[in-house]
């Protein structure tokens, strides 16, 4: 009892510390592990019938990315419904959500000790702590009273973090973590803890609750739709509809009708009046994906709506007022499209009042592992598997790949691997190894003589200094355009000090 009291003091002291939430949660689990001598533990947030891991100890690294629907996990459902400490019998036949996911134990835990601590504040479940030990009698020496105290302290720690997160978001719109959001029921979750995703979250929260137009840029497959959804659901328009339109999929013949609607008889086939996307999104948000694919004629009409706030249905002289916020997205560099005359400069400036760049997956350090866990759990449910485990070798392979198709490609690769594993095994416990993935570890250019010769042939310089200058010039120009002509963002992408980048750019005659 005395040793446990010492751990209580540590948890209580951390409540008043200036720790980040990530460090606070990890220390909480470490303290619990020391007190109870368990082999694995997890702190879970409960929202919308899902448990989302906020921190783990003794579990595989991809567990943080997983989202556990309680309807799919009987033990977690029992914890959510109990309202008090849950001790599972060591021989319980209920499947453990962490089967195959406990570090160094890659099989089902047939006999082990497991406890669930529901975290309840004001009679509301906000989360849980799960504790596992290989010794089936490990927790017998601890009373429910002792465990309730740990549960209460953990609940206070989590609730304090949630309140602080909410206050910071309301006061400054600078929320940088995405751990506390759930992807169900009209809210949006972005899986990741990298500095790149935190910067993205900061930008989203800065502009979400304004009426400014936003231009989302980034490569194909990075999740621009998810950013648009986050902007809408964190805005004052969240109670109204978010309307999506893919401009690239619009045939020219129907594009104007899709955007602005038409009246009966306006053209052959117009058998009734029809609202366009602008009217459908009235008081809400209209997301125009692939905005760079709109024709110049439609760009002019879109500009008029942004200027005057009204639309005309095809075949009608009436002007209809619309109160619609515009969020646009593109994988093109629109500033270059403006220079070539393929995109209107005035529309570009109207749309890009607040540009947001979505980083490619290769620039999101450590996020790949979390996303692998997230997609693995989604596929476990789809395939009705008991568990899906990814071997460390497979995790290493996935982290070594450059992901030209970004998150979309990663999702498809995990899905294919899970299906292959299921087809090759009669077991409902699936293990994904490197052979299941249709990718290869990226090789360095110096190991490929052909690529090396091709790269050298593109450089016109005759000596090393001028060749270096030429390469630096090309790289800086490319990165500058990829970052919407923002020098600070370019410096971050190149991992350079901003002052050093400015000096280098001046030396290379890239700026005055």
C-alpha positions as CSV (number, residue, x, y, z in Angstrom):
1,X,0.0,0.0,0.0
2,X,2.8,2.4,0.9
3,X,4.5,1.9,-2.5
4,X,1.3,2.7,-4.3
5,X,0.8,5.8,-2.2
6,X,4.2,7.1,-3.5
7,X,2.8,6.6,-7.1
8,X,-0.3,8.5,-6.2
9,X,1.8,11.5,-5.1
10,X,3.7,11.4,-8.4
11,X,0.4,11.5,-10.4
12,X,-0.9,14.3,-8.3
13,X,2.3,16.4,-8.7
14,X,2.2,16.0,-12.5
15,X,-1.3,17.6,-12.5
16,X,0.3,21.0,-11.5
17,X,3.4,20.6,-13.8
18,X,4.0,22.3,-17.1
19,X,4.3,19.1,-19.0
20,X,2.9,18.7,-22.5
21,X,-0.1,16.4,-22.7
22,X,2.0,13.8,-24.5
23,X,4.6,13.8,-21.7
24,X,1.9,13.9,-19.0
25,X,0.1,10.9,-20.4
26,X,3.3,8.9,-20.9
27,X,4.4,9.6,-17.3
28,X,1.0,8.6,-16.0
29,X,1.3,5.2,-17.6
30,X,4.9,4.8,-16.5
31,X,3.8,5.6,-12.9
32,X,0.9,3.1,-13.1
33,X,3.2,0.4,-14.6
34,X,5.7,0.9,-11.7
35,X,3.0,0.8,-9.1
36,X,1.2,-2.3,-10.4
37,X,4.1,-4.1,-12.1
38,X,2.1,-4.6,-15.3
39,X,3.5,-5.6,-18.7
40,X,1.4,-3.3,-20.8
41,X,-1.0,-0.4,-20.3
42,X,-2.9,2.2,-22.4
43,X,-4.6,5.5,-21.8
44,X,-7.7,5.7,-24.0
45,X,-10.0,8.6,-24.8
46,X,-13.7,7.7,-25.1
47,X,-15.9,9.5,-27.6
48,X,-18.8,8.6,-29.8
49,X,-18.6,4.9,-28.9
50,X,-14.9,4.7,-29.8
51,X,-11.8,4.3,-27.6
52,X,-8.8,6.2,-29.1
53,X,-5.3,5.6,-27.5
54,X,-3.6,8.7,-26.3
55,X,-0.5,6.9,-24.8
56,X,0.7,3.3,-24.5
57,X,3.3,1.5,-22.5
58,X,4.5,-2.0,-23.6
59,X,2.4,-2.1,-26.8
60,X,3.5,-1.9,-30.4
61,X,4.0,1.6,-31.7
62,X,1.2,1.4,-34.3
63,X,-1.4,1.0,-31.5
64,X,-1.6,4.8,-31.0
65,X,-3.0,5.1,-34.5
66,X,-5.8,2.6,-33.9
67,X,-9.4,3.5,-33.1
68,X,-11.4,0.8,-31.2
69,X,-15.1,0.7,-31.7
70,X,-16.6,-0.7,-28.5
71,X,-19.1,-2.7,-30.5
72,X,-16.2,-4.6,-32.0
73,X,-14.3,-5.2,-28.7
74,X,-16.2,-6.9,-25.9
75,X,-13.7,-6.2,-23.2
76,X,-13.6,-2.5,-24.0
77,X,-17.4,-2.4,-24.2
78,X,-17.5,-4.1,-20.7
79,X,-15.2,-1.3,-19.4
80,X,-17.3,1.4,-21.0
81,X,-20.6,0.0,-19.5
82,X,-19.3,-1.0,-16.0
83,X,-19.0,2.3,-14.2
84,X,-16.4,0.7,-11.9
85,X,-13.2,-1.3,-11.9
86,X,-13.4,-4.3,-14.2
87,X,-11.3,-7.4,-13.4
88,X,-11.4,-9.9,-16.3
89,X,-10.9,-13.6,-15.3
90,X,-7.4,-14.8,-16.3
91,X,-9.2,-17.5,-18.5
92,X,-11.8,-15.1,-19.9
93,X,-12.9,-16.1,-23.4
94,X,-13.5,-12.5,-24.4
95,X,-10.9,-11.5,-27.1
96,X,-8.3,-9.0,-25.9
97,X,-8.1,-5.9,-28.2
98,X,-4.3,-6.0,-27.9
99,X,-3.9,-9.6,-29.0
100,X,-0.8,-9.7,-31.2
101,X,0.0,-6.0,-30.3
102,X,1.9,-6.5,-27.0
103,X,5.6,-5.8,-27.6
104,X,7.6,-9.1,-27.9
105,X,4.5,-11.2,-27.5
106,X,3.2,-12.0,-31.0
107,X,0.4,-14.4,-30.3
108,X,-3.0,-14.5,-28.5
109,X,-2.8,-14.0,-24.8
110,X,-4.7,-17.1,-23.7
111,X,-4.1,-16.7,-19.9
112,X,-3.2,-13.4,-18.5
113,X,-4.3,-10.8,-16.0
114,X,-6.3,-7.8,-17.3
115,X,-8.0,-4.9,-15.6
116,X,-10.0,-1.9,-16.9
117,X,-10.2,1.4,-15.1
118,X,-13.0,3.5,-16.4
119,X,-12.2,7.3,-16.2
120,X,-15.4,9.0,-15.1
121,X,-15.9,12.8,-14.5
122,X,-19.2,14.2,-13.3
123,X,-20.9,10.8,-14.0
124,X,-19.6,10.9,-17.6
125,X,-17.1,8.4,-19.1
126,X,-14.3,10.3,-20.7
127,X,-11.8,7.5,-21.1
128,X,-10.2,4.4,-19.6
129,X,-6.9,2.9,-18.6
130,X,-6.3,-0.7,-19.5
131,X,-3.7,-2.8,-17.7
132,X,-2.3,-6.2,-18.7
133,X,0.1,-8.6,-17.0
134,X,1.4,-12.0,-18.2
135,X,1.1,-13.3,-14.6
136,X,-2.5,-14.3,-14.2
137,X,-2.3,-13.5,-10.4
138,X,-0.4,-10.2,-10.7
139,X,-3.2,-7.9,-9.7
140,X,-4.8,-10.0,-7.0
141,X,-2.8,-8.2,-4.3
142,X,-4.3,-4.8,-5.2
143,X,-7.7,-3.9,-3.7
144,X,-10.4,-2.2,-5.7
145,X,-10.1,0.8,-3.4
146,X,-6.5,1.3,-4.4
147,X,-7.4,0.9,-8.1
148,X,-10.3,3.4,-7.8
149,X,-7.8,6.0,-6.4
150,X,-5.5,5.5,-9.4
151,X,-8.6,5.6,-11.7
152,X,-9.7,8.9,-10.1
153,X,-6.3,10.5,-10.5
154,X,-6.0,9.3,-14.1
155,X,-9.5,10.7,-14.8
156,X,-8.5,14.1,-13.3
157,X,-5.3,14.1,-15.4
158,X,-7.1,13.4,-18.6
159,X,-10.0,15.9,-17.8
160,X,-7.5,18.6,-17.0
161,X,-5.7,18.1,-20.3
162,X,-9.0,18.2,-22.2
163,X,-10.1,21.4,-20.5
164,X,-6.8,23.1,-21.1
165,X,-6.9,22.0,-24.8
166,X,-10.4,23.4,-25.1
167,X,-9.5,26.7,-23.4
168,X,-6.4,27.2,-25.6
169,X,-8.4,26.5,-28.7
170,X,-11.1,29.0,-27.8
171,X,-8.8,31.8,-26.7
172,X,-6.1,31.7,-29.4
173,X,-7.1,29.2,-32.1
174,X,-3.6,27.7,-31.9
175,X,-4.5,24.1,-31.1
176,X,-1.6,22.0,-32.4
177,X,-2.5,18.5,-31.4
178,X,-5.2,16.3,-32.9
179,X,-5.3,13.5,-30.4
180,X,-8.6,14.5,-28.8
181,X,-10.8,14.5,-31.9
182,X,-12.8,11.5,-33.1
183,X,-13.5,10.9,-36.7
184,X,-17.1,9.9,-36.1
185,X,-20.3,12.0,-35.9
186,X,-19.4,15.0,-37.9
187,X,-16.0,15.7,-36.4
188,X,-12.7,15.2,-38.1
189,X,-9.6,13.5,-36.9
190,X,-6.2,13.8,-38.4
191,X,-3.9,11.0,-37.4
192,X,-0.4,12.2,-36.6
193,X,1.9,13.8,-34.1
194,X,4.6,15.2,-36.4
195,X,5.6,18.8,-36.5
196,X,4.2,19.1,-40.0
197,X,0.8,17.9,-39.0
198,X,0.9,20.2,-35.9
199,X,1.6,23.2,-38.1
200,X,-1.3,22.2,-40.3
201,X,-3.6,21.9,-37.3
202,X,-2.5,25.4,-36.2
203,X,-3.3,26.9,-39.6
204,X,-6.7,25.1,-39.7
205,X,-7.7,26.4,-36.3
206,X,-6.5,29.9,-37.1
207,X,-8.8,30.3,-40.0
208,X,-11.6,27.8,-39.4
209,X,-13.9,30.2,-37.4
210,X,-13.6,33.1,-39.9
211,X,-15.4,33.8,-43.2
212,X,-12.1,33.9,-45.2
213,X,-11.8,31.9,-48.4
214,X,-9.2,29.2,-48.1
215,X,-7.1,27.6,-50.8
216,X,-5.8,24.1,-49.8
217,X,-2.7,23.0,-51.8
218,X,-0.7,19.8,-51.8
219,X,0.1,16.7,-53.7
220,X,-2.5,14.1,-54.7
221,X,-3.6,11.9,-51.9
222,X,-2.4,14.0,-49.0
223,X,-5.9,14.5,-47.5
224,X,-7.1,17.9,-48.8
225,X,-10.7,16.8,-48.4
226,X,-10.1,16.0,-44.7
227,X,-8.7,19.5,-44.2
228,X,-11.7,21.0,-45.9
229,X,-14.0,19.0,-43.6
230,X,-12.0,20.1,-40.6
231,X,-12.3,23.7,-41.6
232,X,-16.1,23.4,-42.0
233,X,-16.8,21.5,-38.8
234,X,-14.7,23.8,-36.7
235,X,-16.5,26.9,-38.1
236,X,-19.7,28.7,-37.1
237,X,-21.2,27.1,-40.2
238,X,-20.8,23.5,-38.8
239,X,-24.5,23.1,-38.2
240,X,-25.1,23.6,-41.9
241,X,-24.2,21.5,-44.9
242,X,-20.7,21.0,-46.4
243,X,-21.2,20.5,-50.2
244,X,-18.4,18.8,-52.2
245,X,-17.8,19.3,-55.9
246,X,-15.0,17.8,-57.9
247,X,-14.3,20.3,-60.7
248,X,-12.1,17.8,-62.5
249,X,-15.0,15.4,-62.9
250,X,-17.3,18.1,-64.4
251,X,-18.0,17.8,-68.1
252,X,-18.0,21.4,-69.6
253,X,-21.6,20.9,-70.8
254,X,-23.0,20.5,-67.3
255,X,-20.5,22.4,-65.1
256,X,-22.4,25.7,-65.1
257,X,-25.6,23.9,-64.2
258,X,-23.9,22.0,-61.4
259,X,-22.6,25.2,-59.9
260,X,-25.4,27.6,-60.4
261,X,-28.5,25.5,-61.2
262,X,-31.1,25.9,-64.0
263,X,-34.7,26.6,-64.5
264,X,-37.2,24.4,-66.4
265,X,-36.8,24.6,-70.1
266,X,-33.4,26.3,-70.0
267,X,-31.9,23.6,-72.3
268,X,-32.8,20.3,-73.7
269,X,-33.3,17.9,-70.7
270,X,-34.1,20.6,-68.2
271,X,-37.5,19.2,-67.2
272,X,-37.7,21.0,-63.9
273,X,-36.1,23.7,-61.8
274,X,-32.8,22.6,-60.1
275,X,-30.6,24.1,-57.5
276,X,-26.9,24.3,-58.0
277,X,-24.2,23.6,-55.5
278,X,-24.1,27.3,-54.4
279,X,-27.7,27.3,-53.4
280,X,-27.4,23.8,-51.8
281,X,-24.5,25.2,-49.7
282,X,-26.4,28.3,-48.6
283,X,-25.3,29.2,-45.0
284,X,-22.8,26.4,-45.2
285,X,-19.6,25.7,-47.0
286,X,-18.9,24.8,-50.7
287,X,-15.7,22.8,-51.2
288,X,-14.4,23.1,-54.8
289,X,-11.9,20.3,-55.2
290,X,-9.4,20.5,-58.2
291,X,-10.3,24.2,-58.7
292,X,-7.5,24.5,-61.3
293,X,-9.5,22.4,-63.7
294,X,-12.3,24.9,-64.2
295,X,-12.5,26.6,-67.6
296,X,-11.7,30.3,-67.9
297,X,-15.4,31.0,-68.7
298,X,-16.5,29.3,-65.4
299,X,-13.8,31.0,-63.5
300,X,-15.2,34.4,-64.5
301,X,-18.7,33.4,-63.3
302,X,-17.3,32.0,-60.1
303,X,-15.4,35.3,-59.5
304,X,-18.7,37.2,-59.9
305,X,-20.3,35.1,-57.2
306,X,-17.4,35.8,-54.8
307,X,-17.6,39.6,-55.6
308,X,-21.4,40.1,-55.3
309,X,-22.7,37.1,-53.3
310,X,-25.4,36.1,-55.8
311,X,-26.0,33.6,-58.5
312,X,-28.1,33.2,-61.6
313,X,-29.6,29.9,-62.6
314,X,-29.2,29.1,-66.3
315,X,-32.2,30.4,-68.1
316,X,-33.2,32.9,-65.5
317,X,-32.7,36.6,-65.2
318,X,-33.3,36.6,-61.4
319,X,-30.4,37.0,-59.0
320,X,-30.5,34.8,-56.0
321,X,-28.5,35.8,-52.9
322,X,-26.3,33.1,-51.4
323,X,-24.3,33.1,-48.2
324,X,-21.7,30.4,-48.9
325,X,-18.2,30.1,-47.7
326,X,-15.8,28.9,-50.4
327,X,-13.0,26.4,-49.7
328,X,-11.0,25.4,-52.8
329,X,-8.2,22.8,-53.3
330,X,-5.7,22.0,-56.0
331,X,-2.6,19.9,-56.6
332,X,-1.4,22.5,-59.1
333,X,0.7,25.6,-58.5
334,X,-1.9,28.1,-59.3
335,X,0.5,31.0,-59.4
336,X,2.2,29.3,-62.3
337,X,-1.2,28.7,-63.9
338,X,-1.8,32.5,-63.6
339,X,1.5,33.2,-65.4
340,X,0.6,30.9,-68.3
341,X,-2.9,32.4,-68.6
342,X,-4.7,29.2,-67.6
343,X,-6.1,30.6,-64.3
344,X,-7.4,34.1,-63.6
345,X,-5.2,36.2,-61.4
346,X,-8.2,38.0,-59.8
347,X,-9.9,34.7,-58.9
348,X,-6.6,33.3,-57.6
349,X,-6.2,36.2,-55.2
350,X,-9.9,35.9,-54.1
351,X,-9.5,32.2,-53.4
352,X,-6.1,32.3,-51.7
353,X,-6.9,34.8,-49.0
354,X,-5.6,32.2,-46.5
355,X,-3.6,29.4,-48.3
356,X,-3.0,26.1,-46.4
357,X,-0.4,23.6,-47.5
358,X,-1.0,20.0,-46.7
359,X,2.4,18.2,-46.3
360,X,3.2,15.0,-48.2
361,X,3.4,11.9,-46.2
362,X,7.2,11.6,-46.6
363,X,7.6,14.8,-44.7
364,X,5.6,13.7,-41.7
365,X,8.1,12.0,-39.5
366,X,6.8,9.1,-37.4
367,X,3.2,9.5,-38.6
368,X,3.4,6.6,-41.0
369,X,3.4,4.1,-38.1
370,X,0.3,5.7,-36.6
371,X,-1.5,5.7,-39.9
372,X,-0.6,2.0,-40.5
373,X,-2.2,1.2,-37.1
374,X,-5.3,3.2,-38.0
375,X,-5.8,1.5,-41.4
376,X,-5.0,-1.9,-39.9
377,X,-7.9,-1.6,-37.4
378,X,-10.2,-0.5,-40.2
379,X,-9.3,-3.5,-42.2
380,X,-9.7,-5.8,-39.2
381,X,-13.3,-4.8,-39.0
382,X,-13.9,-5.1,-42.7
383,X,-12.4,-8.6,-42.9
384,X,-14.0,-9.7,-39.6
385,X,-10.5,-10.7,-38.3
386,X,-9.7,-11.1,-34.6
387,X,-6.5,-9.1,-34.9
388,X,-4.2,-7.6,-37.5
389,X,-0.5,-7.3,-36.5
390,X,2.2,-5.7,-38.6
391,X,5.7,-7.1,-38.0
392,X,8.6,-4.7,-37.1
393,X,10.2,-5.5,-40.4
394,X,7.0,-4.5,-42.3
395,X,6.8,-1.2,-40.3
396,X,10.4,-0.5,-41.2
397,X,9.7,-1.1,-44.9
398,X,6.6,1.1,-44.8
399,X,8.6,3.9,-43.2
400,X,11.4,3.6,-45.7
401,X,9.1,4.2,-48.7
402,X,8.6,7.7,-50.2
403,X,4.8,7.3,-50.8
404,X,4.3,9.2,-54.0
405,X,0.6,8.6,-53.7
406,X,0.7,9.7,-50.0
407,X,-2.0,8.7,-47.5
408,X,-4.4,7.3,-50.2
409,X,-1.6,5.0,-51.4
410,X,-0.8,3.9,-47.9
411,X,-4.4,3.0,-47.2
412,X,-4.7,0.9,-50.4
413,X,-1.4,-0.8,-49.7
414,X,-2.5,-1.8,-46.2
415,X,-5.9,-3.0,-47.5
416,X,-4.2,-5.2,-50.2
417,X,-1.8,-6.6,-47.6
418,X,-4.6,-7.5,-45.2
419,X,-6.6,-9.3,-48.0
420,X,-3.5,-11.2,-49.1
421,X,-2.7,-12.3,-45.5
422,X,-6.3,-13.4,-45.1
423,X,-6.2,-15.4,-48.3
424,X,-3.0,-17.2,-47.2
425,X,-4.1,-18.0,-43.7
426,X,-7.0,-20.0,-42.1
427,X,-6.4,-18.1,-38.9
428,X,-8.5,-15.0,-37.9
429,X,-5.3,-13.5,-36.3
430,X,-3.6,-12.0,-39.3
431,X,0.1,-11.0,-39.5
432,X,1.4,-8.6,-42.2
433,X,5.0,-9.0,-43.1
434,X,7.1,-7.4,-45.9
435,X,6.1,-10.0,-48.4
436,X,2.5,-8.8,-48.2
437,X,3.4,-5.3,-49.4
438,X,3.7,-4.4,-53.1
439,X,6.4,-1.8,-52.4
440,X,10.2,-1.8,-52.3
441,X,12.5,0.1,-50.0
442,X,13.7,3.3,-51.8
443,X,17.2,3.0,-53.0
444,X,19.8,5.8,-52.9
445,X,20.7,7.4,-56.2
446,X,24.4,6.6,-55.7
447,X,23.6,2.9,-55.8
448,X,22.0,3.2,-59.3
449,X,24.6,4.1,-61.9
450,X,22.0,4.8,-64.6
451,X,20.0,7.2,-62.4
452,X,23.3,8.8,-61.4
453,X,24.3,9.5,-65.0
454,X,20.9,10.9,-65.8
455,X,21.1,13.2,-62.9
456,X,24.5,14.5,-63.8
457,X,23.6,14.9,-67.5
458,X,20.9,17.4,-66.4
459,X,23.5,19.7,-64.9
460,X,25.2,22.0,-67.4
461,X,27.9,23.2,-65.0
462,X,31.6,22.4,-65.7
463,X,32.9,22.5,-62.2
464,X,31.8,21.4,-58.7
465,X,31.0,24.9,-57.4
466,X,28.8,25.9,-60.3
467,X,27.2,22.5,-60.3
468,X,26.3,22.9,-56.7
469,X,24.9,26.4,-57.3
470,X,22.8,25.1,-60.2
471,X,21.4,22.3,-58.1
472,X,20.7,24.6,-55.1
473,X,18.9,27.0,-57.5
474,X,16.7,24.3,-58.9
475,X,15.9,22.9,-55.5
476,X,15.1,26.2,-53.9
477,X,12.9,27.3,-56.8
478,X,11.0,24.0,-56.7
479,X,10.5,24.1,-52.9
480,X,9.5,27.8,-53.0
481,X,6.7,27.1,-55.5
482,X,5.6,24.0,-53.6
483,X,5.2,26.2,-50.5
484,X,3.1,28.9,-52.2
485,X,6.1,31.3,-52.5
486,X,6.5,31.5,-48.8
487,X,10.2,31.9,-47.7
488,X,9.6,30.8,-44.1
489,X,7.8,27.6,-45.2
490,X,10.5,27.0,-47.8
491,X,13.2,27.3,-45.1
492,X,11.3,24.8,-42.9
493,X,10.9,22.3,-45.8
494,X,14.7,22.6,-46.6
495,X,15.6,22.4,-42.9
496,X,17.5,25.7,-43.2
497,X,17.6,28.7,-41.0
498,X,15.4,31.4,-42.6
499,X,18.3,34.0,-42.5
500,X,20.7,31.5,-44.1
501,X,18.1,30.8,-46.9
502,X,17.6,34.5,-47.6
503,X,21.4,35.0,-47.9
504,X,21.8,31.9,-50.1
505,X,18.9,33.0,-52.3
506,X,20.5,36.5,-52.8
507,X,23.8,34.9,-53.7
508,X,22.1,32.8,-56.3
509,X,20.2,35.8,-57.6
510,X,16.8,34.3,-56.6
511,X,15.8,37.5,-54.8
512,X,16.8,41.1,-54.6
